[in-house]
Amino acid sequence: MKSPTQTNAIDFDSAKLQRLGFGQQSPLLHRPISLAQLRQQLALQLQTSLEPQRILGLFFREIQRLVPLDALHYQHQANDLRLEFGERGHHSVSYSLSHEGEHLGELVFRRNQRFSEQELGNLESLLSSLLFPIRNALLYRAATRSALRDPLTDTGNRIAMDQTLQREIDMAHRHLQPLSLLMLDIDHFKSINDNHGHSAGDEVLKAVAASIKGQLRNVDMVFRYGGEEFLILLSNTNREAAAMVGERLRHATQAQDYWADDTPVELTVSLGCSTLLPAESVESLLRRADSALYVAKREGRNRLAMAG
């Protein structure tokens, strides 16, 4: 558990809400309110953020001034987004959100008492205030994720790698936890491009990336480091565990079937592994993984080498 620390960071979303009169301690929450008034206030309030969790949290809190609820559940599969607020209730009503044919997710309200027809009508009216803010939030989320993803392999790109590595290494140092890197390179990848074309090479890259992701935990992260190189970040993983993961990746990649022009392609990978040392920098950890990968290649490929 992190110890509490003082921070000078400003929550601009909260500050804007305070200026508009929608702070957490606002006395408005305790005043009677009409449907028209609440819709008008939501129209202002929900436009103060591009974070789905904040938007839905505010929506869940505010609409209870008119319709008491026990829980709100939201899911948007295409954005890999699932949010829950409150406790589950016995009765529920669900809505599929859309705007001009664009799917904006599934929303479920729950509570222990049945919903009256008037309450359902109020909920449906209030949902119209949510459509544009949640649409903008989803677009922003998709754009942000796209900017950090390699479009071919759907792994993290170099920008995402640089941001994540520094953060995870700082955390590992602070909490005295192990961390390891695996640098994976497809053996003789150039020959695939030369013999079968770059489109075949692209298909192999996508297949290898999928194979890697299929062997890892949810907390592990994969980045496309170079043309045919991938970097795997293994949080809270020591040297011995990282070696086991590396061997598992090597065997799984080799066991998969690859095709180019209806011709099977035999494929192997080489890996280099480095485990974080006390006070070690990002650059040093990367350099040691790269050096270990060079050793694996020099010694015949299709193997894992561990950094000293």
N, C-alpha and C positions, 0 to 999 in steps of 0.2 A: 504494500500500500504506500502511495506517495505521501510524504509528509507535507503539511500545509506550508505554502510559501507565499510571501507577499508579492504582489505584482502591480505594475503601473499600467497594465494593458487596459484599454477602454473598449467596452462592448458597445459599438456604435449602434447596433440594432436596438439595444435596451435604451440607450440615450435618446434615440429618435422617438421611441415609444413614450418616454417620459415627457418629451416636449409636446407630443400630441395628446398627452393626458391619459396614456394607457399603461402607466407603470404598474408593477406587480401589486403595490399597495393602494391602487386607485380606489377611492370611495365609490366610484361608479359601479363597481362590482356588486355593491350591496343595494343599489337603487333599483326600483322597478323600471322596466324598459319595454318599449313596444318593439314589434317585429321590424317596423320601418327604421326606428332609431338604431337597432342593433345591426341591421344590414348596412346602414350608412357608416357606422363606426367600424365595422369589419372591413368595409371597402378601403378605409384609410389604414387601419391597423395591419392588415395582412400584406400590404404592399411595402412594408418596412424591412423585409428580409428576403433573401434568395435561398435560405436554408429550409428544406422541407420539414425538418424536425421542429424548427422554431415556428414556422407557419402553422403546422397542424397542432402544435401544442397551444398556440395562442387561440386558434379556432376552437379547440376542445374546451379551453377554459371559458372563453367568452360566450359561446352558445348556451352554456349551462345557466346563464342569467335568464334564459327563456325556456329551455328544455333540459331538465336535470338528466345527467348521464352517469354511468359508472365506468364506461370505457370507450375508447375509440381505437380502431385498428385500421391501418392503411397499408396497402401493398401495391407496388408497381414493379412487375417482374422484369420488364425490359431494362429498367434502371437498377435492378438488384436492390430494391429499396423495400424495407419492411419496418413499420413503426407501430408501437403500441403505447397507449396512455391509459392510466387507470387500471381498475380491476375488472375481470370478466363478469358479466351479468347473465341471468337466465334467458332474457329476451333480447333479440337482436333484430336490426333492420340494416340491409346492405344496399349500397348504390354503386353502380359502375359509372365513373366520371368520364365525360368526354366533351370535347368541344370541336364542332365542325368536322366530326369524324375522327378526330385524334384522341386516342385512348389515354386517359390521365390517371388511371389506377382504380383500385377497388377500395371502397370505404365502408366500414361496418361500425355502427353504433350499438352499444350494449348497455343494459341495465337490468335490475331485478324486477322492475314493474313493467307491465305492458305499456306500449306506446298508444296514446289516443290518436284519433284521426287528426285532431287539431295539431298535436305535437308533430306528427309525421308531416303535415303540411308546412309547419314552421321549419322543420329540418330541411325539407326540400327547397324551400325559399332561401334559407341561409346558405345552402350549398352553392347557389349561384355566385356568392361572394368569394368562394374558394377557388373557382375554376381558373381565373386568370393568374392569381398569385401562384397556384401550384403548377400551372403550365410554365410560367416563367422560371420557377425554381427547377423544374425538371429539365428545361432547355439549358439552364446554366450548369446543372449537374452533369448533363451529357457532354456539354462543351468542355468542361473542366476535365472530365474523365478522358475525353478524346485527346486533349492536349498532352496527357500523360501516358498515352498508350501507343504502342507500336501497331499501326493499322494492319500489318500483315499477320502477325502472330498473336495479337491481342495480349501481349505481355507488356510490362512497364517499359517505357523508353528511357533514354539516358537522362532526361530531365527528372523524371520520377525517381530514377535510380540515385541520382545525386542527392535529391531531397531526402529520400528514405534512408539511405546509408548513414548520412550524418546524424539524423534523428535517432536511429536505432543504435548506433554506436555510442552516442552520448548517453542514451538510456542504459545500455549495458554497462558502461563504466560507472554510472551513478548508482546502479543497483547491484553492482558486482555480479552480473549474470554473464554466462558464456554466450558467444555469438560466433557463427562460422559462415564462411563464404565458399560456394562452389562455382568455379568457372568452367563451363562446359563448351567444348568445341566439336563440331561435326567433322569427322575425319574425311579427308579427301573430298570436301564439298565442291571444290572447283571442278572436279571431273564430272560431277552430276550436271552442273551448268554447261560445261563444254560438250558433253555427249548427248544431253537430252534437252538443253535449252533452259532459259531462266524461269520459264513458267513452271517447269518440272521442279526446279530448285526451290521455287516459292512454295510449292505444295509439300515438299519435304520439310522445309522450315516450319510450316504450319503444323505438320504431323508431329515433328519432334517437340515443338512447344506444347502441343496438347498432351503428348506422352509425359513430359516433365511435370506439367500441372496435375496430371492424374495420379502422380506418385507422392505428392506433397501434402502436408497439413494445410488447413485453412490459413494459419498464421504465417506460413512461409511465403516468400515473394519471389517472383521470377521477372527478370528484366532482359531485354535484348541488348546485349553489350556491344556487339559488332555485327558484321555481315552474317556469320554463321556461329556466333558465340552468344551464349546466354549466361547470365549471372544469377545464382540462386542464393538468396539471403535466408539463413536459418537462425532465427532468433532463439535464445535460450537453448542453444545446442552446442555441446562440447565437441572436442576433436574426434573422439571415438564414435559418437552418434552421427556426426557429419560424415565420417568415412562410410558408415553403414548406408546412409542416405545416398551418398555418391555411387556406391556399388549398386544399389537398387535402381538408380536412374540409368546407370550404364547398361545393366541387364535388360531393363524394361525397354529402353530405346532400341537395343539390338534385336529384341524379340519381336518388335513390331514389323508389319509388312509395309514396304514402300514400293510405289509403282511409278514408272515414267514411260509414257507411250506404250502402255500395256506390257511393259517389261519390268520384272521385279528388280529392285535395287537393294543390294546389301549395304547396310549402313552401320557404322559404329561411331562411338563418341569417346573423346578423351576428357578427363577432368583434372583440375587442380583445386586443392582445398587448403584454406588458411583459417585459423581460429584466432580470434582477437586476443592480443596480448595486453597486459596492463598499460594504460595510457597510450595505446597505439592509435595512430591517426587513420583516417579513411584511406589516404594515399598509400600508406604502408601496408595496410591489410589487402588492398587491391593488388599492389605490386607483388606481394608474396603469393597470392592466389595465381596470378599470371605466371610467375616464375615456376610454380608447381605444375601448371598446365604445360609449360614448355618442356619440363622434365618428362611428363607423361608422353608427349609427342616424340621427344628424342629417343625414348626407350622403346618405341615401337607402336605407340597409339593404342586405342581400345583398352585403356587402363586409367586408374586413378592414382595421382601422386599427391602426397601430403607435404605441405610447406613445413620447413624446419622451425 
